[in-house]
Amino acid sequence: MIALLGLLVGVAVGLATQTDVPAFLAPYLPIAVVAAIDALAGATRALLDGIFDDKVFVVSFVSNVLVAATLVFLGDQLGVGSQLSTAVIVVLGIRIFSNAASIRRKLFKA
């Protein structure tokens, strides 16, 4: 319940304030969001499978975001930032759709 309340407060503060993302962080934000969505989809799948562990979720969430951001940073340093960003999005997208399919099968028995 506390986590849900924190989420609602965070969303309300985010919507009420106008914050600008610094230009140097702009390439990392979409990658971080997709990595976070991947972790949430994996957590939902684990919850439905009855094997959810909060410690595993937190580690997965943080490590997904850090690894994805590190890959984008390395891509920028090597001069192939957009290609590596696309690769990260494709891989995480495949994982998200795989987890979504598993969630759908579990919920709808289809």
LOSE-509302 format. One record per atom (N, C-alpha, C, CB): x, y, z; atom name. Coordinates in Angstrom, 2 decimals. Glycine has a CB too. Layout:
residues N
+---------+---------+---------+------+
!      px !      py !      pz ! atom !
+---------+---------+---------+------+
!       X !       Y !       Z !   CA !
...
+---------+---------+---------+------+
//
This chain:
residues 110
+---------+---------+---------+------+
!      px !      py !      pz ! atom !
+---------+---------+---------+------+
!    0.82 !   -1.19 !    0.00 !    N !
!    0.00 !    0.00 !    0.00 !   CA !
!    0.87 !    1.26 !    0.00 !    C !
!   -0.94 !    0.00 !    1.21 !   CB !
!    1.97 !    1.22 !    0.74 !    N !
!    2.86 !    2.38 !    0.80 !   CA !
!    3.48 !    2.64 !   -0.57 !    C !
!    3.96 !    2.16 !    1.85 !   CB !
!    3.84 !    1.56 !   -1.28 !    N !
!    4.43 !    1.73 !   -2.61 !   CA !
!    3.43 !    2.36 !   -3.57 !    C !
!    4.91 !    0.37 !   -3.16 !   CB !
!    2.19 !    1.95 !   -3.51 !    N !
!    1.16 !    2.53 !   -4.38 !   CA !
!    0.95 !    4.00 !   -4.06 !    C !
!   -0.15 !    1.76 !   -4.24 !   CB !
!    0.93 !    4.33 !   -2.79 !    N !
!    0.79 !    5.72 !   -2.37 !   CA !
!    1.98 !    6.54 !   -2.86 !    C !
!    0.65 !    5.82 !   -0.84 !   CB !
!    3.18 !    5.99 !   -2.73 !    N !
!    4.37 !    6.68 !   -3.22 !   CA !
!    4.34 !    6.89 !   -4.72 !    C !
!    5.61 !    5.90 !   -2.85 !   CB !
!    3.84 !    5.90 !   -5.44 !    N !
!    3.70 !    6.02 !   -6.89 !   CA !
!    2.73 !    7.14 !   -7.25 !    C !
!    3.23 !    4.69 !   -7.49 !   CB !
!    1.59 !    7.17 !   -6.58 !    N !
!    0.60 !    8.20 !   -6.85 !   CA !
!    1.12 !    9.59 !   -6.52 !    C !
!   -0.67 !    7.93 !   -6.06 !   CB !
!    1.83 !    9.73 !   -5.42 !    N !
!    2.41 !   11.03 !   -5.05 !   CA !
!    3.46 !   11.43 !   -6.08 !    C !
!    3.03 !   10.97 !   -3.62 !   CB !
!    4.29 !   10.49 !   -6.49 !    N !
!    5.32 !   10.79 !   -7.49 !   CA !
!    4.74 !   11.21 !   -8.81 !    C !
!    6.20 !    9.59 !   -7.69 !   CB !
!    3.69 !   10.54 !   -9.26 !    N !
!    3.03 !   10.91 !  -10.51 !   CA !
!    2.40 !   12.29 !  -10.38 !    C !
!    1.96 !    9.86 !  -10.90 !   CB !
!    1.76 !   12.57 !   -9.25 !    N !
!    1.12 !   13.87 !   -9.04 !   CA !
!    2.16 !   14.99 !   -9.04 !    C !
!    0.33 !   13.88 !   -7.73 !   CB !
!    3.27 !   14.79 !   -8.36 !    N !
!    4.33 !   15.80 !   -8.33 !   CA !
!    4.92 !   15.98 !   -9.73 !    C !
!    5.45 !   15.40 !   -7.33 !   CB !
!    5.11 !   14.88 !  -10.45 !    N !
!    5.65 !   14.97 !  -11.80 !   CA !
!    4.74 !   15.72 !  -12.75 !    C !
!    5.91 !   13.59 !  -12.34 !   CB !
!    3.45 !   15.53 !  -12.60 !    N !
!    2.50 !   16.22 !  -13.46 !   CA !
!    2.32 !   17.69 !  -13.05 !    C !
!    1.15 !   15.51 !  -13.42 !   CB !
!    2.46 !   17.98 !  -11.77 !    N !
!    2.26 !   19.34 !  -11.27 !   CA !
!    3.46 !   20.24 !  -11.54 !    C !
!    1.97 !   19.31 !   -9.78 !   CB !
!    4.63 !   19.68 !  -11.61 !    N !
!    5.84 !   20.48 !  -11.85 !   CA !
!    6.31 !   20.28 !  -13.28 !    C !
!    6.95 !   20.11 !  -10.84 !   CB !
!    6.89 !   21.32 !  -13.82 !    N !
!    7.44 !   21.22 !  -15.16 !   CA !
!    8.95 !   21.08 !  -15.03 !    C !
!    7.06 !   22.46 !  -16.05 !   CB !
!    9.42 !   19.87 !  -15.26 !    N !
!   10.85 !   19.63 !  -15.16 !   CA !
!   11.40 !   19.35 !  -16.55 !    C !
!   11.16 !   18.47 !  -14.20 !   CB !
!   12.56 !   19.87 !  -16.78 !    N !
!   13.25 !   19.64 !  -18.05 !   CA !
!   14.38 !   18.66 !  -17.82 !    C !
!   13.78 !   20.97 !  -18.65 !   CB !
!   14.49 !   17.73 !  -18.73 !    N !
!   15.59 !   16.76 !  -18.66 !   CA !
!   16.82 !   17.43 !  -19.25 !    C !
!   15.24 !   15.42 !  -19.43 !   CB !
!   17.94 !   17.41 !  -18.52 !    N !
!   19.15 !   17.99 !  -19.08 !   CA !
!   19.53 !   17.32 !  -20.40 !    C !
!   20.31 !   17.88 !  -18.07 !   CB !
!   20.12 !   18.09 !  -21.29 !    N !
!   20.42 !   17.60 !  -22.64 !   CA !
!   21.34 !   16.38 !  -22.61 !    C !
!   21.04 !   18.70 !  -23.48 !   CB !
!   22.27 !   16.34 !  -21.66 !    N !
!   23.20 !   15.20 !  -21.63 !   CA !
!   22.53 !   13.91 !  -21.16 !    C !
!   24.38 !   15.52 !  -20.72 !   CB !
!   21.37 !   14.01 !  -20.52 !    N !
!   20.65 !   12.81 !  -20.09 !   CA !
!   19.57 !   12.38 !  -21.07 !    C !
!   20.03 !   13.06 !  -18.74 !   CB !
!   19.25 !   13.23 !  -22.03 !    N !
!   18.14 !   12.95 !  -22.96 !   CA !
!   18.28 !   11.61 !  -23.69 !    C !
!   18.04 !   14.05 !  -23.97 !   CB !
!   19.47 !   11.20 !  -24.16 !    N !
!   19.54 !    9.91 !  -24.86 !   CA !
!   19.30 !    8.71 !  -23.95 !    C !
!   20.89 !    9.77 !  -25.51 !   CB !
!   19.50 !    8.89 !  -22.65 !    N !
!   19.41 !    7.77 !  -21.71 !   CA !
!   18.00 !    7.56 !  -21.18 !    C !
!   20.35 !    7.99 !  -20.56 !   CB !
!   17.18 !    8.58 !  -21.18 !    N !
!   15.85 !    8.49 !  -20.58 !   CA !
!   14.95 !    7.46 !  -21.26 !    C !
!   15.18 !    9.84 !  -20.62 !   CB !
!   14.82 !    7.45 !  -22.58 !    N !
!   13.95 !    6.43 !  -23.19 !   CA !
!   14.45 !    5.02 !  -22.94 !    C !
!   13.85 !    6.67 !  -24.68 !   CB !
!   15.76 !    4.84 !  -22.96 !    N !
!   16.33 !    3.52 !  -22.70 !   CA !
!   16.04 !    3.09 !  -21.27 !    C !
!   17.85 !    3.52 !  -22.97 !   CB !
!   16.19 !    4.01 !  -20.33 !    N !
!   15.93 !    3.70 !  -18.92 !   CA !
!   14.46 !    3.34 !  -18.71 !    C !
!   16.32 !    4.88 !  -18.02 !   CB !
!   13.57 !    4.06 !  -19.38 !    N !
!   12.13 !    3.78 !  -19.24 !   CA !
!   11.80 !    2.40 !  -19.79 !    C !
!   11.29 !    4.86 !  -19.97 !   CB !
!   12.33 !    2.05 !  -20.96 !    N !
!   12.07 !    0.73 !  -21.54 !   CA !
!   12.66 !   -0.37 !  -20.66 !    C !
!   12.65 !    0.64 !  -22.98 !   CB !
!   13.85 !   -0.13 !  -20.10 !    N !
!   14.45 !   -1.12 !  -19.20 !   CA !
!   13.60 !   -1.29 !  -17.94 !    C !
!   15.88 !   -0.70 !  -18.82 !   CB !
!   13.06 !   -0.20 !  -17.43 !    N !
!   12.18 !   -0.29 !  -16.25 !   CA !
!   10.90 !   -1.03 !  -16.58 !    C !
!   11.86 !    1.11 !  -15.72 !   CB !
!   10.33 !   -0.79 !  -17.76 !    N !
!    9.12 !   -1.51 !  -18.17 !   CA !
!    9.42 !   -3.00 !  -18.30 !    C !
!    8.58 !   -0.95 !  -19.52 !   CB !
!   10.60 !   -3.34 !  -18.79 !    N !
!   10.99 !   -4.75 !  -18.89 !   CA !
!   11.03 !   -5.39 !  -17.50 !    C !
!   12.36 !   -4.89 !  -19.58 !   CB !
!   11.61 !   -4.68 !  -16.54 !    N !
!   11.66 !   -5.22 !  -15.17 !   CA !
!   10.26 !   -5.37 !  -14.58 !    C !
!   12.50 !   -4.30 !  -14.28 !   CB !
!    9.38 !   -4.41 !  -14.85 !    N !
!    8.01 !   -4.51 !  -14.34 !   CA !
!    7.24 !   -5.66 !  -14.99 !    C !
!    7.26 !   -3.19 !  -14.57 !   CB !
!    7.46 !   -5.86 !  -16.28 !    N !
!    6.79 !   -6.98 !  -16.96 !   CA !
!    7.31 !   -8.31 !  -16.41 !    C !
!    7.03 !   -6.91 !  -18.50 !   CB !
!    8.61 !   -8.40 !  -16.17 !    N !
!    9.18 !   -9.61 !  -15.57 !   CA !
!    8.65 !   -9.86 !  -14.17 !    C !
!   10.69 !   -9.52 !  -15.54 !   CB !
!    8.48 !   -8.79 !  -13.41 !    N !
!    7.95 !   -8.93 !  -12.04 !   CA !
!    6.49 !   -9.38 !  -12.08 !    C !
!    8.07 !   -7.60 !  -11.27 !   CB !
!    5.72 !   -8.85 !  -13.01 !    N !
!    4.32 !   -9.27 !  -13.13 !   CA !
!    4.23 !  -10.74 !  -13.50 !    C !
!    3.59 !   -8.41 !  -14.17 !   CB !
!    5.08 !  -11.15 !  -14.43 !    N !
!    5.10 !  -12.56 !  -14.83 !   CA !
!    5.48 !  -13.45 !  -13.64 !    C !
!    6.10 !  -12.79 !  -15.99 !   CB !
!    6.50 !  -13.05 !  -12.89 !    N !
!    6.91 !  -13.83 !  -11.73 !   CA !
!    5.82 !  -13.87 !  -10.67 !    C !
!    8.19 !  -13.25 !  -11.12 !   CB !
!    5.11 !  -12.77 !  -10.51 !    N !
!    4.01 !  -12.74 !   -9.54 !   CA !
!    2.92 !  -13.72 !   -9.92 !    C !
!    3.43 !  -11.32 !   -9.44 !   CB !
!    2.57 !  -13.75 !  -11.20 !    N !
!    1.54 !  -14.68 !  -11.67 !   CA !
!    2.01 !  -16.14 !  -11.60 !    C !
!    1.13 !  -14.34 !  -13.10 !   CB !
!    3.31 !  -16.36 !  -11.75 !    N !
!    3.86 !  -17.71 !  -11.64 !   CA !
!    4.08 !  -18.13 !  -10.19 !    C !
!    5.18 !  -17.79 !  -12.40 !   CB !
!    3.90 !  -17.19 !   -9.27 !    N !
!    4.06 !  -17.48 !   -7.85 !   CA !
!    5.51 !  -17.55 !   -7.39 !    C !
!    3.40 !  -18.77 !   -7.54 !   CB !
!    6.43 !  -16.94 !   -8.13 !    N !
!    7.84 !  -16.97 !   -7.75 !   CA !
!    8.42 !  -15.57 !   -7.57 !    C !
!    8.65 !  -17.73 !   -8.80 !   CB !
!    7.56 !  -14.60 !   -7.33 !    N !
!    8.02 !  -13.22 !   -7.17 !   CA !
!    8.85 !  -13.08 !   -5.90 !    C !
!    6.83 !  -12.24 !   -7.14 !   CB !
!    9.97 !  -12.38 !   -6.03 !    N !
!   10.83 !  -12.06 !   -4.89 !   CA !
!   11.18 !  -10.59 !   -4.99 !    C !
!   12.13 !  -12.96 !   -4.86 !   CB !
!   10.87 !   -9.83 !   -3.94 !    N !
!   11.07 !   -8.39 !   -4.01 !   CA !
!   12.54 !   -8.00 !   -4.18 !    C !
!   10.53 !   -7.74 !   -2.77 !   CB !
!   13.45 !   -8.76 !   -3.58 !    N !
!   14.88 !   -8.46 !   -3.73 !   CA !
!   15.32 !   -8.67 !   -5.17 !    C !
!   15.72 !   -9.33 !   -2.78 !   CB !
!   14.85 !   -9.74 !   -5.78 !    N !
!   15.19 !  -10.01 !   -7.18 !   CA !
!   14.62 !   -8.90 !   -8.06 !    C !
!   14.63 !  -11.40 !   -7.63 !   CB !
!   13.42 !   -8.44 !   -7.76 !    N !
!   12.82 !   -7.36 !   -8.54 !   CA !
!   13.65 !   -6.08 !   -8.47 !    C !
!   11.41 !   -7.09 !   -8.07 !   CB !
!   14.04 !   -5.69 !   -7.27 !    N !
!   14.81 !   -4.45 !   -7.11 !   CA !
!   16.15 !   -4.56 !   -7.83 !    C !
!   15.03 !   -4.14 !   -5.61 !   CB !
!   16.83 !   -5.68 !   -7.65 !    N !
!   18.12 !   -5.87 !   -8.32 !   CA !
!   17.93 !   -5.88 !   -9.84 !    C !
!   18.80 !   -7.18 !   -7.86 !   CB !
!   16.89 !   -6.55 !  -10.33 !    N !
!   16.62 !   -6.59 !  -11.76 !   CA !
!   16.30 !   -5.21 !  -12.29 !    C !
!   15.46 !   -7.54 !  -12.05 !   CB !
!   15.49 !   -4.47 !  -11.58 !    N !
!   15.09 !   -3.12 !  -11.99 !   CA !
!   16.32 !   -2.21 !  -12.12 !    C !
!   14.09 !   -2.52 !  -10.99 !   CB !
!   17.11 !   -2.17 !  -11.07 !    N !
!   18.29 !   -1.29 !  -11.06 !   CA !
!   19.32 !   -1.75 !  -12.09 !    C !
!   18.92 !   -1.26 !   -9.67 !   CB !
!   19.58 !   -3.06 !  -12.14 !    N !
!   20.61 !   -3.53 !  -13.07 !   CA !
!   20.17 !   -3.36 !  -14.52 !    C !
!   20.93 !   -5.00 !  -12.80 !   CB !
!   18.89 !   -3.58 !  -14.84 !    N !
!   18.41 !   -3.35 !  -16.20 !   CA !
!   18.66 !   -1.90 !  -16.63 !    C !
!   16.91 !   -3.68 !  -16.31 !   CB !
!   18.30 !   -0.97 !  -15.78 !    N !
!   18.47 !    0.44 !  -16.11 !   CA !
!   19.95 !    0.79 !  -16.25 !    C !
!   17.81 !    1.33 !  -15.04 !   CB !
!   20.78 !    0.32 !  -15.32 !    N !
!   22.20 !    0.64 !  -15.38 !   CA !
!   22.90 !    0.01 !  -16.59 !    C !
!   22.89 !    0.18 !  -14.11 !   CB !
!   22.60 !   -1.23 !  -16.88 !    N !
!   23.22 !   -1.89 !  -18.04 !   CA !
!   22.79 !   -1.22 !  -19.33 !    C !
!   22.87 !   -3.40 !  -18.07 !   CB !
!   21.50 !   -0.92 !  -19.45 !    N !
!   21.02 !   -0.26 !  -20.66 !   CA !
!   21.65 !    1.12 !  -20.83 !    C !
!   19.49 !   -0.15 !  -20.64 !   CB !
!   21.72 !    1.89 !  -19.75 !    N !
!   22.34 !    3.22 !  -19.82 !   CA !
!   23.83 !    3.12 !  -20.13 !    C !
!   22.12 !    3.98 !  -18.50 !   CB !
!   24.49 !    2.12 !  -19.57 !    N !
!   25.92 !    1.93 !  -19.85 !   CA !
!   26.15 !    1.58 !  -21.31 !    C !
!   26.50 !    0.83 !  -18.95 !   CB !
!   25.31 !    0.74 !  -21.87 !    N !
!   25.44 !    0.40 !  -23.28 !   CA !
!   25.25 !    1.62 !  -24.18 !    C !
!   24.44 !   -0.69 !  -23.66 !   CB !
!   24.28 !    2.45 !  -23.85 !    N !
!   24.06 !    3.66 !  -24.64 !   CA !
!   25.25 !    4.61 !  -24.49 !    C !
!   22.75 !    4.36 !  -24.20 !   CB !
!   25.77 !    4.73 !  -23.28 !    N !
!   26.95 !    5.59 !  -23.06 !   CA !
!   28.14 !    5.09 !  -23.87 !    C !
!   27.31 !    5.63 !  -21.57 !   CB !
!   28.37 !    3.79 !  -23.82 !    N !
!   29.49 !    3.23 !  -24.60 !   CA !
!   29.27 !    3.44 !  -26.09 !    C !
!   29.66 !    1.74 !  -24.29 !   CB !
!   28.05 !    3.29 !  -26.54 !    N !
!   27.74 !    3.53 !  -27.94 !   CA !
!   28.02 !    4.97 !  -28.34 !    C !
!   26.29 !    3.19 !  -28.23 !   CB !
!   27.66 !    5.91 !  -27.45 !    N !
!   27.96 !    7.32 !  -27.72 !   CA !
!   29.46 !    7.56 !  -27.79 !    C !
!   27.33 !    8.22 !  -26.64 !   CB !
!   30.20 !    6.93 !  -26.89 !    N !
!   31.65 !    7.11 !  -26.88 !   CA !
!   32.30 !    6.51 !  -28.12 !    C !
!   32.24 !    6.47 !  -25.63 !   CB !
!   31.73 !    5.45 !  -28.64 !    N !
!   32.28 !    4.80 !  -29.83 !   CA !
!   31.75 !    5.40 !  -31.13 !    C !
!   31.96 !    3.32 !  -29.81 !   CB !
!   30.79 !    6.30 !  -31.02 !    N !
!   30.24 !    6.94 !  -32.20 !   CA !
!   29.13 !    6.15 !  -32.87 !    C !
!   31.31 !    7.18 !  -33.18 !   CB !
!   28.62 !    5.14 !  -32.20 !    N !
!   27.52 !    4.33 !  -32.75 !   CA !
!   26.34 !    4.33 !  -31.79 !    C !
!   28.00 !    2.87 !  -33.00 !   CB !
!   26.11 !    5.49 !  -31.17 !    N !
!   25.09 !    5.59 !  -30.13 !   CA !
!   23.70 !    5.23 !  -30.59 !    C !
!   25.06 !    6.96 !  -29.60 !   CB !
!   23.30 !    5.72 !  -31.78 !    N !
!   21.93 !    5.44 !  -32.21 !   CA !
!   21.74 !    3.97 !  -32.56 !    C !
!   21.58 !    6.31 !  -33.41 !   CB !
!   22.76 !    3.34 !  -33.16 !    N !
!   22.64 !    1.93 !  -33.50 !   CA !
!   22.57 !    1.06 !  -32.24 !    C !
!   23.82 !    1.49 !  -34.38 !   CB !
!   23.40 !    1.39 !  -31.26 !    N !
!   23.39 !    0.61 !  -30.02 !   CA !
!   22.11 !    0.85 !  -29.23 !    C !
!   24.61 !    0.95 !  -29.16 !   CB !
!   21.61 !    2.08 !  -29.26 !    N !
!   20.33 !    2.37 !  -28.61 !   CA !
!   19.21 !    1.56 !  -29.24 !    C !
!   20.00 !    3.87 !  -28.68 !   CB !
!   19.22 !    1.47 !  -30.56 !    N !
!   18.22 !    0.68 !  -31.27 !   CA !
!   18.32 !   -0.79 !  -30.88 !    C !
!   18.37 !    0.85 !  -32.78 !   CB !
!   19.54 !   -1.29 !  -30.78 !    N !
!   19.73 !   -2.69 !  -30.40 !   CA !
!   19.19 !   -2.95 !  -29.00 !    C !
!   21.22 !   -3.06 !  -30.47 !   CB !
!   19.45 !   -2.04 !  -28.07 !    N !
!   18.96 !   -2.19 !  -26.69 !   CA !
!   17.44 !   -2.19 !  -26.68 !    C !
!   19.51 !   -1.07 !  -25.77 !   CB !
!   16.84 !   -1.26 !  -27.43 !    N !
!   15.37 !   -1.18 !  -27.48 !   CA !
!   14.79 !   -2.45 !  -28.07 !    C !
!   14.93 !    0.04 !  -28.31 !   CB !
!   15.41 !   -2.99 !  -29.12 !    N !
!   14.90 !   -4.22 !  -29.74 !   CA !
!   14.97 !   -5.39 !  -28.76 !    C !
!   15.70 !   -4.55 !  -31.02 !   CB !
!   16.11 !   -5.55 !  -28.10 !    N !
!   16.26 !   -6.67 !  -27.16 !   CA !
!   15.27 !   -6.54 !  -26.00 !    C !
!   17.70 !   -6.73 !  -26.62 !   CB !
!   15.18 !   -5.36 !  -25.42 !    N !
!   14.25 !   -5.18 !  -24.31 !   CA !
!   12.80 !   -5.30 !  -24.78 !    C !
!   14.47 !   -3.82 !  -23.63 !   CB !
!   12.52 !   -4.83 !  -25.99 !    N !
!   11.18 !   -4.97 !  -26.54 !   CA !
!   10.78 !   -6.42 !  -26.72 !    C !
!   11.08 !   -4.27 !  -27.86 !   CB !
!   11.71 !   -7.24 !  -27.19 !    N !
!   11.44 !   -8.67 !  -27.33 !   CA !
!   11.13 !   -9.28 !  -25.98 !    C !
!   12.63 !   -9.39 !  -27.99 !   CB !
!   11.91 !   -8.89 !  -24.96 !    N !
!   11.67 !   -9.42 !  -23.61 !   CA !
!   10.31 !   -8.97 !  -23.07 !    C !
!   12.79 !   -8.96 !  -22.65 !   CB !
!    9.96 !   -7.72 !  -23.32 !    N !
!    8.67 !   -7.20 !  -22.85 !   CA !
!    7.52 !   -7.95 !  -23.51 !    C !
!    8.56 !   -5.69 !  -23.14 !   CB !
!    7.60 !   -8.14 !  -24.83 !    N !
!    6.54 !   -8.86 !  -25.53 !   CA !
!    6.49 !  -10.33 !  -25.11 !    C !
!    6.73 !   -8.76 !  -27.04 !   CB !
!    7.62 !  -10.93 !  -24.83 !    N !
!    7.64 !  -12.30 !  -24.35 !   CA !
!    6.95 !  -12.41 !  -22.99 !    C !
!    9.08 !  -12.82 !  -24.27 !   CB !
!    7.28 !  -11.48 !  -22.10 !    N !
!    6.64 !  -11.47 !  -20.79 !   CA !
!    5.15 !  -11.17 !  -20.91 !    C !
!    7.30 !  -10.45 !  -19.86 !   CB !
!    4.79 !  -10.26 !  -21.83 !    N !
!    3.37 !   -9.93 !  -22.03 !   CA !
!    2.61 !  -11.14 !  -22.55 !    C !
!    3.22 !   -8.76 !  -23.01 !   CB !
!    3.22 !  -11.90 !  -23.44 !    N !
!    2.56 !  -13.11 !  -23.94 !   CA !
!    2.37 !  -14.12 !  -22.82 !    C !
!    3.37 !  -13.74 !  -25.10 !   CB !
!    3.37 !  -14.27 !  -21.97 !    N !
!    3.26 !  -15.20 !  -20.85 !   CA !
!    2.17 !  -14.74 !  -19.87 !    C !
!    4.61 !  -15.32 !  -20.13 !   CB !
!    2.10 !  -13.45 !  -19.63 !    N !
!    1.07 !  -12.90 !  -18.74 !   CA !
!   -0.31 !  -13.12 !  -19.33 !    C !
!    1.31 !  -11.39 !  -18.48 !   CB !
!   -0.44 !  -12.88 !  -20.63 !    N !
!   -1.71 !  -13.10 !  -21.31 !   CA !
!   -2.14 !  -14.55 !  -21.21 !    C !
!   -1.62 !  -12.68 !  -22.78 !   CB !
!   -1.20 !  -15.49 !  -21.46 !    N !
!   -1.54 !  -16.92 !  -21.37 !   CA !
!   -1.96 !  -17.28 !  -19.95 !    C !
!   -0.34 !  -17.78 !  -21.80 !   CB !
!   -1.30 !  -16.69 !  -18.97 !    N !
!   -1.62 !  -17.02 !  -17.59 !   CA !
!   -2.99 !  -16.45 !  -17.18 !    C !
!   -0.53 !  -16.48 !  -16.65 !   CB !
!   -3.27 !  -15.24 !  -17.61 !    N !
!   -4.53 !  -14.61 !  -17.22 !   CA !
!   -5.74 !  -15.13 !  -17.98 !    C !
!   -4.44 !  -13.13 !  -17.41 !   CB !
!   -5.57 !  -15.32 !  -19.28 !    N !
!   -6.70 !  -15.68 !  -20.13 !   CA !
!   -6.71 !  -17.14 !  -20.56 !    C !
!   -6.71 !  -14.82 !  -21.35 !   CB !
!   -5.72 !  -17.89 !  -20.10 !    N !
!   -5.61 !  -19.32 !  -20.42 !   CA !
!   -5.64 !  -19.54 !  -21.95 !    C !
!   -6.78 !  -20.12 !  -19.74 !   CB !
!   -5.02 !  -18.60 !  -22.66 !    N !
!   -5.00 !  -18.68 !  -24.13 !   CA !
!   -3.60 !  -18.46 !  -24.65 !    C !
!   -5.95 !  -17.65 !  -24.75 !   CB !
+---------+---------+---------+------+
//
